[in-house]
Amino acid sequence: MMVALSLAMALADPSAFMSAAHYPAGSTQPDQTAPGGFATSDNFPAENNSSTPKEFLTLTNNKGILSITIANHNQPDLWLPATDSNLRGWLEIQDGRNWSPAQYQGWASCGNSYHKVFLDKGHNLQYKVGIPSGSWKTNMRFVLMTMDSKPNYSEPISVNTARTIMQLDPAKASEYKVDTRWTVPTLLPKDM
């Protein structure tokens, strides 16, 4: 059984494995606490409208394409942690009673990469993410770190996907690991 599973993993499409979390966000206000030198994004928040979900974090699924919305309805001073203008968010998948990352953040060795972005009151950020199709029916949620270093979770949704979504592509796994010691799943070299 283990040999068959290993062979199936080796033959699986690389897109069926855990992916990098890309949630770029531009800031309408400069982070006065950051020394500078981080990468910026031109993905600025859009104004909320009648179709904007009422929750802070919303995850929906349309035939394997996930829509993620981060909406600020009434917080006047909402800052979100980022690394090179990539929000510290990721997808998680439910495996039995446990939740496991289905995405990872990249490691930034330069302290100047870390900063925060401002999400204006009455605005939102939206993202589309494809997940691999498969016969495993389970739940998925979006996780977003906030400035108090606590994760916020969307309501879970039902998905059909591949179990390999919790694992690194075997080629990548030969050199890297996903570390969750700091809560945020982070791709690190194996020797680190």
C-alpha positions in Angstrom: 0.0 0.0 0.0 2.8 2.4 0.9 4.6 1.7 -2.4 1.4 2.3 -4.3 0.8 5.6 -2.5 4.5 6.7 -3.1 4.2 5.8 -6.8 0.9 7.7 -7.1 2.5 10.8 -5.5 5.5 10.6 -7.8 3.1 10.5 -10.8 0.8 13.2 -9.6 0.6 16.6 -11.3 2.6 19.2 -9.3 -0.5 21.3 -9.1 -2.1 18.6 -7.0 0.2 19.4 -4.1 0.5 22.2 -1.4 0.9 25.6 -3.1 2.4 28.9 -2.2 0.0 31.4 -0.7 -0.2 34.5 -2.8 -2.3 37.3 -1.3 -0.8 40.6 -2.5 -2.2 43.8 -1.0 -1.3 47.4 -1.6 -1.6 49.8 1.2 -3.3 53.2 1.0 -1.3 54.4 4.0 2.4 54.0 4.6 3.6 51.8 7.5 5.4 54.3 9.7 6.8 51.5 11.8 8.6 49.6 9.0 12.1 50.6 8.1 11.4 50.2 4.3 12.9 48.0 1.6 10.0 45.6 1.3 8.3 44.8 -2.0 5.1 46.7 -2.8 1.8 45.7 -4.5 -0.6 47.6 -6.7 -3.5 45.3 -5.7 -5.4 48.0 -3.8 -8.6 47.4 -1.9 -11.9 47.9 -3.7 -14.9 49.8 -2.2 -17.5 47.6 -0.5 -20.8 47.3 -2.4 -24.1 45.4 -2.0 -22.5 42.1 -3.0 -19.6 42.3 -0.5 -19.9 39.6 2.1 -20.8 40.9 5.6 -18.2 38.8 7.4 -14.6 39.9 7.8 -13.3 36.7 6.1 -15.4 34.8 3.5 -14.5 31.7 1.5 -16.7 30.3 -1.3 -16.2 27.6 -3.8 -17.3 27.6 -7.5 -16.3 24.4 -9.2 -12.8 24.3 -7.7 -12.2 28.0 -7.9 -12.2 29.5 -4.4 -13.1 33.1 -3.8 -11.6 34.8 -0.7 -12.9 38.1 0.5 -11.3 40.1 3.3 -13.8 42.9 4.1 -13.5 45.9 6.5 -17.0 47.1 7.2 -16.5 49.3 10.2 -12.9 49.2 11.7 -11.3 52.7 11.3 -7.7 51.5 11.9 -7.3 48.0 10.3 -3.7 47.0 9.7 -2.7 43.5 8.5 0.7 41.9 8.7 2.5 41.2 5.4 5.8 40.0 4.0 6.8 42.0 0.9 3.1 43.1 0.5 1.9 39.4 0.7 -0.7 39.1 3.4 0.0 36.4 6.0 -2.9 34.2 5.0 -3.3 30.6 3.8 -5.8 27.9 3.2 -6.2 25.0 5.6 -7.9 21.6 5.0 -9.6 19.4 7.5 -8.1 15.9 7.9 -10.3 14.0 10.4 -10.4 16.3 13.5 -7.2 18.2 12.6 -6.7 21.1 10.3 -3.5 21.1 8.1 -2.1 23.7 5.8 -2.9 23.5 2.1 -0.7 26.5 1.4 2.6 27.8 2.7 4.2 31.3 3.0 7.7 31.9 1.8 10.6 32.5 4.2 12.0 36.0 4.2 15.4 36.2 5.6 15.5 40.1 5.5 13.8 41.8 8.4 12.9 44.7 6.1 10.5 42.4 4.2 8.1 42.4 7.2 5.6 45.3 7.5 1.9 45.9 7.6 -0.7 47.1 5.1 -3.8 49.2 5.7 -7.3 48.1 4.8 -9.6 51.1 4.7 -12.9 51.1 6.4 -15.6 50.3 3.8 -13.2 48.4 1.5 -12.2 44.8 0.7 -9.6 42.6 -0.9 -10.6 39.7 -3.1 -8.6 36.7 -4.3 -9.3 33.7 -6.6 -7.5 30.4 -5.9 -7.7 27.2 -7.8 -7.5 23.9 -5.9 -6.8 20.5 -7.4 -9.9 18.3 -8.2 -10.2 15.0 -6.5 -12.5 12.5 -4.8 -11.7 13.5 -1.2 -14.7 15.3 0.3 -13.7 17.5 3.2 -13.7 21.0 4.6 -11.5 24.0 3.9 -11.1 27.4 5.5 -9.0 30.5 5.0 -6.8 31.7 7.8 -5.5 35.3 8.1 -3.1 36.6 10.7 -3.9 39.9 12.4 -1.7 42.4 14.2 -2.4 40.8 17.6 -0.6 37.7 16.2 -3.8 35.6 16.4 -5.2 33.8 13.4 -8.7 34.6 12.1 -10.7 31.9 10.3 -13.4 32.0 7.7 -16.3 29.7 8.1 -15.4 26.2 6.6 -16.8 25.2 3.3 -17.1 21.8 1.7 -14.7 20.9 -1.1 -13.7 17.9 -3.2 -10.0 17.8 -3.7 -6.9 15.5 -3.7 -5.4 14.4 -0.4 -2.0 15.4 -1.8 -3.0 19.1 -1.2 -1.5 18.7 2.3 1.9 17.6 1.0 4.8 19.3 -0.8 5.5 18.3 -4.4 8.1 15.4 -4.0 10.7 17.4 -5.9 10.3 20.4 -3.6 10.1 18.1 -0.5 13.6 16.7 -1.2 15.0 20.2 -0.3 12.3 21.9 1.7 9.9 21.4 4.6 6.8 23.3 5.8 7.3 24.6 9.4 4.4 25.7 11.5 6.3 26.6 14.7 5.3 30.3 14.3 1.7 29.4 13.4 2.1 30.5 9.8 3.0 27.6 7.6 6.4 28.6 6.2 8.5 26.9 3.5 12.1 26.4 4.9 15.2 24.6 3.7 15.3 21.2 5.3 18.6 22.0 7.1 17.2 25.1 8.8 
